[in-house]
Amino acid sequence: MGIRWQSITPYIAARFHLPVDWGAYVTDVQANSPAREAGLQPDDIIIRIGDITIDETHSYINTLFLHKPGEQVTVEVFRNGKKIQFQVTLGESGSGS
């Protein structure tokens, strides 16, 4: 997808007063990446990829690997107190998570 991220768990969410218990906190969006082209930004929290919500049994990376390069998926993020959806066309696995 072309991001750098940090996993969010209930412990981390409570410690940093985050609005969700599970997700992937976007720390950086790489230039010319599928995530950048779709509109994702640093500080977004990815909470769903396709039909799968990120939780204790569905990590960000495992959920991402259920999809193939070139596939278009809906990515739902939490940004500024709102849920927003983006259509992301996934790149090759060597282009970042």
NUNUBA-398738 format. One record per residue: y, x, z of N, C-alpha, C in turn. Coordinates in steps of 0.02 Angstrom, whole numbers, plus 50000, padded with zeros to 5 digits. Layout:
BEGIN
YXZYXZYXZ ...
***
This chain:
BEGIN
499405004250000500005000050000500635004450000 500565010350027501135014950027501575014550088 501265013750147501645013550209501355018450260 501765020150308501515023350369501575017950422 501085017850467501055012250514500755014450580 500865010150630500585011150697500245004650717 499635005150742499264999250762499594996050824 499614989350824499874985650881499274982150915 499224983250980498724979951023499114976151077 498784971751114499144968251167499484973051216 499174978651233499474983451279500124986251250 500104988451187500704991151155501234985751148 501034979751129501504974151121501864972651186 501494972651242501814971351307502264977151327 502044983151317502434989051336503104989351299 503104987451235503714988051195504034981251180 503804976051214504104969351208504104966951135 503534967751102503474965651032503304958251029 503474954950974503384947650969502664945450951 502214950250938501514948550921501054953150961 500434950850972499944954951008499544959650964 499464957850901499074961850854499454962650789 499374968450757499684969550692499744976850676 500124978250624500264985050602501024985750597 501304989950639502024991150640502194996150585 502614994250538502784998550481503325003550504 503145009950503503615015150523503975018250463 503675017850404503985020650344503685017150282 504095016150232503865013450168504015018750115 503505021150082503575026450034503925024049970 504335028449942504675026849879504165025449824 504325020949780503905019249722503205016949741 503145013949800502495011449823502445003949812 501835001249812501754993949807502134990249863 502124993049923502484989849979503234989649967 503514995049942504234995349927504414990449872 504004990349819504134985849764504104978549785 503674977049835503604970149858504164968149907 504494973049938505044971549984504914972950057 504344976050074504224977750143504714983150166 504864983150231505364987750259505094990750324 505364996650343505204999250409505394994050462 505014993850516505094989250572504774982450559 504514981150498504124975150487503474975850526 503184970250546502534970250578502064966150534 501574969450505501084965950463500604962150509 500564955650497500134951550540499554948250501 499594948350435499064945250395499044948450326 498434949550300498334951950232497844947050199 498074943850146497654938750114497544933050164 496924931050173496754925650218496574928050288 496624934550301496384937250364496974939450408 496994936650468497494938450517497274944650554 497734949350564497584955450601497474953550675 496904955650702496754954150772496264959350798 495964958050856495524963050886494894964450845 494684959750803494094960850762494254962550689 494894961850670495114963350602495714968150605 495574974550603496124979450604496484979550536 497074982250536497464982750473497064986350420 496824992350436496504996450385495854993350360 495454990450405494824987350384494964981150340 495484977450357495664971650317495924973750249 496314979050247496574981550183495994983750137 495484986850166494924989350126494474983850100 494584977650120494214972050091494464970250022 495034973150003495354971749938495314977849893 495364976749829495294982049779495964984149751 496024990549729496634992649694496764988149634 497394986349625497594981949570497594974649590 497284972949645497264966049669497934964149699 498154958149686498774955649716498584951549778 498884953349835498734949849898499384947549930 499324942249969499894940050009499874943950074 500444946950090500514950550153501044946950194 500854944850255501324941350298501564946150351 502224946350360502524950850410502964946850457 503074949750515503554947150563504164951650558 504744948650540505364952450532505944948450562 506294951450608506884948250638506734941150663 506164940350697506004933950726505724928750679 505594930650616505344925950567504724928750533 504274924250512503704926150471503914925750398 503774931050361503954931450290503334933650252 503234930850192502664932750151502894936550089 502504941550070502634945550011502004945749968 502084946249903501524947349858501514954749842 500964958049861500904965249851500314966549804 500444970549752499904972749707499684979549733 499074979849758498824985849791498744991549741 498904997649765498835003649725498175007049740 498085012949712497485016949724497485019349796 496885020549823496825022449894497165029049909 497265033449861497595039749873498335039249879 498625033249868499355032549869499615030349937 499225030949990499435029250057499135022650078 499125021350143498815015350170499245009250157 
***
